[in-house]
Each structure stands twice: as C-alpha cells, then as structure tokens.
Amino acid sequence: MPGAYHRLIRLSQHALLSAYSIFSLLPFLWMVSAALKRPQDVLTVPIRWIPPVWQPQNFLRALLEPRFAGENLARFMANSVMVAVITTMASILLSTIVGYGFAKFQFRLRDTLLWVMLSTTLLPFSSVIIPLFLIVRRLHMIDSLWALVIPFALTGQSIFLARQFIITVPGELLDAGRVDGAGEMQIFLRLVFPLLGPAIVTLGITTFLTSWNLFLWPLVVLSSQERFTLPLGLSLMGLGSTFLVDYHLWMAAAALSASTCEGLRRSQASKGRAAMTERIVGAFFFADKFLQLQASDAGAVHVLERLAGFGVNAIFTESETYDEAWIRVAHSLGLRWFGSIACFSDHGNRNKAVFEHPELWPVTATGRRRAPMEWYIGITPTYEEYAHRRLDLALRLAEVHSFDGLMLDFVRWPLHWELECRPGADPQHCSFDPHTIRQFEQFAQVSVPVQAVAGRASWILTNALEEWTDFKCAVITGFVRETVRRLRSVRPDLLTGLFVVPLAPAQRELLVGQRIADLAPLVQYVLPMAYHAILHRPASWVASTVGEIALAAPGKALPVLQVDSREGPALGSDWGLPVAAEEWERIAGDTLGLPGVGGCVAFTGTALEFDNRGETLRRLLQQNHMAE
C-alpha cells in the first residue's frame, strides 16, 4: 500500500505539472504560429494553430525591413548584443575582483559594507531610477549606450555571488603563491580566477539575460532611434501603419528575441554533449584514502599534475560527500571530475542501512540472509523508500557540486561479483524476500506457490527463470531511467554513466539485472569493470569482455582497467595475483584499440605511479592517436 500511495502521489504531481507546463507554453506556441502566418490568418477565431499558408519569410522581413525612421530590427539587435556583451564582460571582471577582496581580505567595516551592498538588492529598480538618471546626466551619458552598461557592470548581487564562490578557495593555495613571490593581482589572475568557472558561467548568463531584457531604463535614457535596443524596437513593431498592426511581423520579431535567450541557456546543455566527442582517459581514486587530504596539499596536487602528464584528463571517485575545492583544483589543471554514488550498497557506511532496516538485507535462494563477504552485503533494490533516498542524494550532489559527470555504481542486484564470479565459484541468487516476490508476481502475472522461502526460490529459478530475469532487469532499468531524468532536469549538461559487471550477457542479466540494450540508451557512458586480476582471469579476457560491451553500446563503452593489485590488502580486499608492468601494457594497448571504446579508466590512479605504468599509458595514447 505505501508503494501504491507514493506512485499515486507522483502520478498526480506529474499530471499537474504537465498540465501547468502545457498551459504556460500556449502563449509561446501562439507566437511562433502567428510568426509563420499571413496577416489575415493571425486573428482568426477559432485559433488555427497550424498556419494554412506558411510564411517563413516573415522573420527576414521583421529583421531587415527599415520600418522605424530608416532603422531596422537588425540594428536594434546589434545594439542589444553590444550592450549585453560589454556589460557581461565588465561584470565578470569587476565582480570577481571586488568579491575577492570581500572574501580573502580583512579590513575595517568589511562586514558592514557587505550588508549595505546586499541591502541594495532589496530595492526595486523603480525606486532608484530618478537618482540614477541624475547621475547619468551629470556624467553626460544621456542618449548613449554607455548609460546602459555602467550602472549594471557592478551590482551587489554579482559581488555577493562571486564572493560566495571565492570563499571556498583554500587560503593555503593563496599563501603558497605569496611564498613564491606572486603579487595579489597575480594570485587572483593565476590561482583564483581559473577556479571560478561555475561562478563565471552563472554570473555571465544572468548578467547577459538581464541586460538583454532591459526595457524601462533604455526607455528613460535613450532618445535616438539608432541607439534603441531590441526591447524598445519590439515596442515600435505595433506601429505598422496608422490603422493596421502587423501582428505577424511583430510575433516574428518577438520569436527572434526569445530564441536568443533560449539559445544561450541551451548552449550550456550542448557543452555536455560536445564533451562526449573527446576521449575520456580517467583515473579512479578511493575518496576515503586520497581525498581526505586537503585540496591545497602540495603532494596531492602534485599527483594530479603527474596524472595530467600521463594523458589522464578525468578524475573518477565515489562518495556521498565531496570537497568542492578538490573539484576546482582538478578543473584548474584541465581535469574533469566524475563523481559517483553507490546505489544499492551501503558499504561506505559500514552497511549501517541493512542493520537498521533488516528488510533491506538480501535473502538468498537458501532462505537465509546473505552473509557478509569482505566489506560487502548489498541492498535489495525493490524497496522504493530506499531508492528514493538514493535518487535524492544524486540530485543533491549534482546541484551542489560542479561535477562534469555523475556515475551510478552498485546499480544492480546484490552480488559480490569480484569473489563470486571467479572460476569455480558459485554465485548466489538474490533476493527472495516476501516483498520482492510479491512485486515479481505482479510484474510477471504469476502465482508463486506458498511454501518456505527456499522452495519458492527453487520454483522461480526452475519454472519462471525468464520472467525472473526480466523482472530484475526492469527494476534496475527503471531506477536508472528515473535517476537520469531527474539529474537532467537540474543539470542538462551533466554527463551520466553506470558501472556494469563484466559477465556474459545472460549471466549478467540473471544475477544483477543489468541489460545493456536497455541501459545504454539512457546514459552517455557504460563502464565495464574489467578487473582481470581480481577475477583471476588472463589478460586476454579483458579485450573480449570489453569488446562485447562495446558492441552492445557502441561509442559508450568506457572500460575500467585494473592497473595493479598490490593496493587491495590495504583496503581489506583480495585484488588477485600481481600484475606485471608488461601485462598492464598489453591490456591497455588491446583495449584502447577496440572499435566503439571511448577511452578507459585506470583502476587505480595511484597505481599509475608504479613501475612507470603512467608513462606506458601516455605512450599508448600517443600511438593510438597517431593511428587514428
């Protein structure tokens, strides 16, 4: 019942939001429709949403016809572009410099000045328009485009936004620059400014759109039509003639203006899609071991610099909390940052979830709870409340941090595949708890005989194995689909991917519910964890396993390759036999040469320092690039 209630609530919310969205879009749709119509078709009743005769030339007429004392809309648009671009560039430069002063320097009345500055954002613009006009007149800028730039180049809101980002820059990083003899402006331009990417993008977009849409202030200070901006030009479109308003041209002009704003917003989403064209060469780090260091730690930063020298262009790690300073340091070195979360495992919290909520504990085909193996127990993925908490975590991380991508790990049914899928091992099927079996019965429209858990599990695996496999795949696919949908609703530019178990397709679907054909269309990257030494497999096994994934998800396969095994015991895990340097070279070379492979991720990044393995990777990347 709780699951059905939550589904009903979500369905109602989606229906309400969908209806509101359609209602909100109606004016925009009518504008586009009218822009493509003849004059006599615009005001017909009832509304004809599809133009009877298409008139795309309306857009050129609206833009180029000299309708305003010899001026056309293109002139007004050029004025708007010039004002918005200059204002945006000035705002970014001035706001970050002033924000740097408020964030990193102590001076008398600093906090008081900050609060006074913030209080100006509470004043409506209409209340300051008269004194602002008097100041502009005293500066002899009336009827000048500079009157539209100067008052908005530095605002309390932009300074506060820059200050909040700069506060997170480690003070130790600035101190290191001062020790090296850098002046404050050098420190700002070379150390601080490169770390402000998210702030600059946010500030740039908001400033540009604000300047682009200004109407009241240009109306007050401009008198010459040749200096009018686009909003003023649109207001003149109604003056088609004494008795006739050219609504079709008016709407075409409005659509051109609106499309510029929408194009600016969508350009951020296109960054993520364009990023996929570059091969990803990643290095995986365990957050609790490496990222416990301060981002300003010289030794840790040196590791990242060394990785960049090996050809690595992305950092992969997994945690439920991240230090934004680390992400900014990586970005300053030209490295992308891919976070990830453990979806159906709570090993990062010492499996606290299953001890506090025993219903989440996986049940094996024997009818007993799954026994812990090393650090792993797993979590049954059919409990919606837990799945929703994982969704909320992914959404929160994407909103708070400047990730380039977010990967889903442990997005599978319980299986410690690193041990259970070694040659000769017998993997355990999970989970046969009553809640999961009830969901399976509803999904497959079957009735499992009422008997002991072991008997029900035996009946399912004997009589309904195909339906059981489809059910497990549907649970995982549904979770991934909803997670990616919600992530894209708040971060359209965010790259997404998922780690997959390196088993044969039929075994992977049956044991962990990962069906590549269903999952690959939902994400940008599919990451097979080709840990050959951990699985006690030969080096040749890696290329065949990765090749199968690459065929099922062409262009999206991003294999995770085991560089070495000597770090495993320190993490409480058996990572298999030693990996010789020549073995790593063969694995990396064979994998990078496979068709449909989008790069690789070294597991782990620190192991690239062993026996010149990072230099081997750099050389293979160069050879592969030359071959292409």
N, C-alpha and C positions, 0 to 999 in steps of 0.2 A: 504493500500500500504506500509506504513512503516514496518508493521509486516512482509509482504511477502518479502520485501527487506532485512530485518535483517535475515530472515530464509535462503534466497538465499546466503547471505554472509557467514553465519555459515556453510551451506552445502558445499560451495566452500572451506572454510578453512578446514573442516573435511576431504574432499576428498583429498586436497593437502597434509595434514599431514599424512593421511593414506597411500597415495602413497609413501611419503618420508620414512615412518616407514617401509613399506614392502621392499623398496629398501635398507634401512640400515640393515635390518635383513638378506638379502641374503647371505653375507659372513659367518655369524654365522650359518645359516642353512646348507650351503655347508660344513662347518667344521664338524658339527655333522653328516651329511650324510656320508662324507668321513671317519669319525672315525669308522663307522659301516660297511665299505665295505672291500672286498678283495683288494689286491694291484692292480690287473689288472682292477678293476672296477672304480678306483678313477678318472682317467684322460680320461674317455670315452667322446666322443663328438657325439651327444649332451649329456648334463649332465643328468645322471639318479639320480633324487632326492631321489627316494626310492631304497635302496640297493637291488639288485637281490638276494643276499645271505647275511643275517645278521651275523655280526661278533662282538658281544658284548665283546668277549674275548680280543679284541684289547686294551681295556682300562687296563686290568690287565697286558698284555704284555708290554704296554708303561710304566706302573708304576714300574714293578718288574724286567724286564729283564736287566741284567748287560751289558749295551751296551757301557759304557763310561769308559774304562780302569778299569773295575771291579765295577764301580759305577752304580746305577740305579736311575731312576727319583724319587723314593720314598725318597732317601737320599737328593736329591736337594730340594724336597718339605719340608722335615723336617727342613732343614736349613732355608728355607724361613719362615716357621711358627715360628721358634725360634727367628729369627731376627725381624720379624714383631711384635710379641707379646711383646718382651722386649722393642723395640722402642716405641710401643704404650703406655705401662705402664709408661715408663720413661717420655714420652712427656706429658701425662696427669698430672703426679705428678709435674714435674718441671714447666710446662707452667702455671698451676693454681697457684702455689706459686709465681712465678715471676709476673703473671698477677694481683695477689692480691696486691703485692707491688706497681705496677703502678696505680692500681685503688683506693686504700684506704690510701696511704701514700703520704705526701708532702715532697719532698727532692729536693735539688739543681739540676738543669739541668734535671729534670724528663721529661718534655715535649720534650726537645731536644733529650734525649736518646730514647724516644719513636719514634720520627720521624726518627732518624738514624736507629733504629731497623726496622721500617716499610720500609725504603728505600731498605733494603737488599732483600725484597721480589720482587723488580723490576729487580734484576739482574738475567739474565739467568744462569742456573747451569753450562753451559759450560765455562762461564767466570771466575768461581771461582774454577774450578776443579783442576787446577795446584797448586795454593796456598794451597788448601785443601789437596792435595796429599802430599805436602811437610810437612804440619803439622802432618798428619797421620804417615808419615815415621819417623819424629822426635820422635813421641810417640811410635815407634816400634810396630805399629799395622798393618803393611802391611801383606797381606795374613792371616788376622784374621777377624772373623765375627764381632768383636767389631768395626772394621773400618766401618761397615755398620750401626752400632747402634749410636755411639757417635755423628757423625755430624748431625743426624736428630732427636735427642732426644729433642732438644730445638731450635725452629725456630721463626723468627719474626712473621710469620703468626699465629702460635699456641699461642704465648704470646698475640697477639692482640685479638684473638678470646676469650681467657679466660678473658682478661681484660674487654672486652665489656659486658660479662655476669656478672662479679663481680661488675661492676659499679652499676647495678640495685639492688644489695643487700642493704637494708636500713642501713644507718650509725647508726641509733638508736639501731638496733639489736646488732651491734658490741659494742656500748657504754654500753649496758646492760651487755654484757659479761665481759667487763673490770671492771664495777662496782662490779660484783660478784667475782672479783679476778682472772679471767682467763687470761693467758698469750696469746701473739699474735698467737703462734702456736696452742694453744688450741682453740682459737677463729676461726682460719682458719679451723682446722680439724673438730670441733664440730658444728660450726654455718654456715660457708661459704661453705665448701666443700659439705655437704649434699644438698645444694640448687642448685648445678651446674649440675644436671642431664642432661638437654638438651645439655649443653656445652660439658660435658664429652662424651656423645654419639657421637656428631658431630665430636669432636676432635679425638676420638678413631677410628671412621670409616675412616676419611680422612687420618690419620696417618698410619693406617694399610694398606689401599689400596696403598698409596704412597710407603711405604716400600716394599710391596708385588710386585709391578710392576717395581722396580728399575732394570735397565739394565746397563747403561753406567758406573755408579760408581762401582758396583761389578766387571765389566769387567776390570776396571783400577786397583783395589786394590787386587783382588784375582788371585792367580796363581795355587793353588792346586785344582784339580777337586773335592776332597772330601768336599771342602768348598763352592762349587758353589751353588748359589740359583736357584730357578726354572726358571726364565727368561734365565739365562745362560745355564741351562740344555736344555731348549727348542731350543736354538740356535744350540746345538750339535745334535739335533734329525735328522738334514739333513744328518748326516754322517752315513747313514745306511750301506753303503759299498762304494767301490771305484766308482762303476758305477751305483748304484741304490739308490734312495732316498725312504725311507719307508714313503710315504705320509700318509698312513692310520694310522700308529702309531704316526706320528707327529701331525696329527689332533686330535687324541685321547688324547695325552698329552696336547695340547692346550685347548681342551674342559675341561679337569680336572682343569687346571689352572684358566680358566674363570669361571667355576662353583663355585670355592671357593669365588671369588669376588661377584658373583651374590648371593650366599647363604648368605653372610654377609649382603648384602643390604636387602634381603627378610626377614632376621631374625627380622628386626625392624618391618616389617608388621605383622609378626607372634605374636609379643607382644600384639597387639591389639586383635587378635583372641583368644589368650590364656587368656587374661584378662576376657573374657566373661564367662569362666568357674567358676569364683569366684562370689558369690552372692553379688549384689550391695545393700548396705544399705546407702541411701543418706539422705541429709538434704538440703532443699531448703531455700535460702535466697534471699530477695529483695535487689538488688545491691545498689539502691539509699538510703537504710536505713542502711544496715550493712557495706557494703564495702566502704562507704565514710570515714570510719576510716582508719588510717594509718596501713599498714601491720605490723609495729613494735609496735603497740599499745598493751600493756600488757593485757588489759582487753579483747580485741578482740581475741588475740591469746589464751587466757585462754578459751574462748568459744569453739574454735576449739579443744583444748585439752580435754575439757569436752565431746564434741561430740564423739571424738575418744573413750573415756571411756565408752560411751553408746553403742558402737558397730558400730557407723557410720564410713564408710570407703570412702565416696564420698561427695563432696560439689556440689550442683546444684544451678545455679543462671542464671539470664537473663539480658543482657545489650548489648549495641552497642560498649562499651569501657570497657577494663579490665586493672587492675593493675597487671602486671606480678609478682610483688613482693608478692602479695597475693597468687598467684598460687604456688610460690616456698615455701612459708611458709606452705601451705597445704601439699605439697609434702614432706617437711621435717618432718611432723607429720604423714606421712603414709597415707594421704588422697588424693584421686583422685579429679580432678577438671573437672566438666562438665559444659561448658558454653552453652548458648542457645541464640537464636535471635527470635524476634517477626517478623514473615514473612509477614503477611497481616494485620498488625495493627501498627499504629504509636502513640500509647498512651504514649510511653516513651518520645516522643517529643511534647506532648500535642496535638496530631492529626494535627500537622503542615502540613503534606503531603496533606490531603484532603482539607484543607483551601487554600493551594497554588495551588493545582491541582484539581479543583472540579470534573473533570471527574472520579476521583478515588472514589468519595463518593458513597456508595452503594445506590441503588434505590430499594424500597420495592414494593410489589405487588400492593400497592395503587397508585403507580406512583410518590410518594414523596420520598425525601431523607430520609434515615434512621436517626431517631432522636438520639442524644447522650444519652447514658444510663450510669450513673455514669461517669467513665473515658473512656468509650469505644464507638467508632464509627465503626471501621473496614475499610477495603480497598477491593475494588473489585479485585479479583485475575486474571482477564483476560488481564490486561494491561502489555504487555511484557517489556516495558521500566522499569517500577517499579520492576517487578520480576527480571530483570537483575541486578538492583541495590542491591536487597536483596542477589542475588547469589554472587555478588562481595564482599559484606560485609562478608558473611560467609567464603568465600575463604580468604579474608584478615585476619580475626580473626584466622583462622586455621594456616595460615603461620606465623603470628607474635607471637602467644601465645602457650605455652606448654600445651594446653588442653589435657586431656585424652579422652574427648569426646565432641561432639557438638550436641545439641538437637535442633530440629525445633519446635518452639511454634507458635501458631496462624497460623498454616499452614492449613487454612480452609476458607470456605466462611463466610461472616460476620454473626455473631450470638453472642450475649452476653448470652451464654447458662446458666451462673450462675443464671440469673434472668428470662430469657425467658423460661427455661425448668423446672421451679418449678411447682408443681401440680397446675392445674387450669390456668396457664399462656398460652398465645397464641403466639408461636414463629413466627417471621417474616421471610418470604422467600426473599432472595436477590440473585443476583441483576439483575434487568430488564432494565438496561440502554441500549441504542441502540447498543453500541459497543459489549456488551456481547450477545445480542440477535442475532446480525449478526454472531458472532462466533458459537453460538448454531445452527443456520440454516445451516452453512457449515458443522458442525460436524454431525448433525442428518439427513442432507439432507431433511429438511422440510422447508416449507414456512409459516412463522407466519403471519396471516392476518394483514394488515396495518391498525392500529387504535390507539387509545390512549394507553398509557403505561399500565394502569390498565387493559384494555381489552386484550392486548397482553399477559400480565402475567396470566390473567384468562384462556385464550385459552391454554397456555402452561401447566398450572397446571391441566387442565381438559382433554386435548387431547394428550399431549405428556409428561406425567409425568415421564414415564420410561426413555425416551430419555433425558429429562432434568436432571434426576438423574445421568445417565451415563456420560453426558457431565460434570457435576460438579465434579464427581469423576475423570474423565480423566484429568481435569485441575490441580487438586491437586496432583494426582499421577505423572503427567508429571513434575511438579515443583520439587517434592521430588526426582524423579529419576535423574534429571539433577543436582540438588544440591549435592546429594550423589556422583554422578560420578565425579564431579569437585573436591569435597573435597578429595576423594580417589586418585585423580591424583597427589595431592601435599602432602597428609598425609595418606599413606596407613594404618598406624597404628591407625588412629583416629576412635574411636567408634562413631556411629551415632544413632539417635533415633528421635522420634517425639511424641509430646503430642496429645492425642486424647480425644474427647468429650465423656463423659460417658452416651451415649444414646443407645437405642435399635438399632440394625444394620440398619434396613430400615430407621428409622428416622435420624440416623447419616449420612447416605449416602445422603438422600434428602436435609437435612438442611445445612450440612457443607462439603459434598463431600469427606468424609473420608471412604474409603472402605478398611477394614483391610486386606482382602485377597489379595489386590493389593499392599498395602503399606508395609506389614510385610516383604516380601522377600527383600525389598530394604534396610532395616536398621537392626541394632543389637537389638534395644530396642523399644518397643511400650509402652508409658506411659499414661494409662487412668487416668484422673484427677477425682478420686473418692471422691469428696468433698461432703460428705453426709449432713453436717450441712448447707452448703451454698445452697444446692439444696432442703433443707427441707425434707430429706429422713431419714428413720430409719437406725440404724446401720447395720441391716441385709442386707440392699440394697447393701452395699459395696461389700461383698463377691460374690453375684450373678452377679453384674456388672463386677467385675474383672475376675470372672470365665469365663464369655462369651468371654472376650478379650483373656484370656489365651488359650481357645480352638481354637480361630481363629489364634493366633500367639504363638504356644507352645514354651516355653523356652525363649520368648522375652518379655513377659508381665512384666512391672516394674511399679506397681501402685503407684500413688501419693496419700497419705492418709492425710486427714485433722486431725491434732493433736488437735487443739483448735480453737475457733472463736473470742477470745477477742481482737486479733490484727487488725481485719478488720476495725473498725471505724477509727483508726488512719491512715489507708491508704485510707480512703474515700470510703469504700466498706461495703456492708452488708454481713457478713460471717455467718449469721444464728444464731440459738439458741446456748446457751452454750453447750460445750462438756464436760461431766463429765469424770474424770480420768478412771472410770470403763468402760465407753463407748469406750474410746481410747484403753484400753487394749483388749477389745473384738474385735474391728475392726482389730487391728494389729495382734492379735493371729489368727483370722479366715483367714485373707488374707495370712499371711506367710505360713499357712498350705495348701494352694491351690496347686494342681499339675500344673506345667507349669509356675509358677510365679518365676521370677528371683531375687526377693528381694522386696524392697519398698523404697519410698522416703517420708520422713516426711515433711509435709507442715504445719508450717514452722519449720526450725531448732531451732529457738529461743524458740518456744513453748515447746520443749522437756524439758526446764528448769522448766516448770510449774508443780507443784504437783507431782514431781518425775516421770514424764512421760518418761524421758530418761532412768531412771533405769528400768521402766517397759519394755521398748523396749529391753534393754540389757538382761533382764531375759527371755523374749520371744525368743530372738535369741538363747540363750544358750539352752533352752528347745527344740527349733526346730532343732538345730544342733545335740543334743543327740538323738532325734527321728529319724534323718536321719541315 
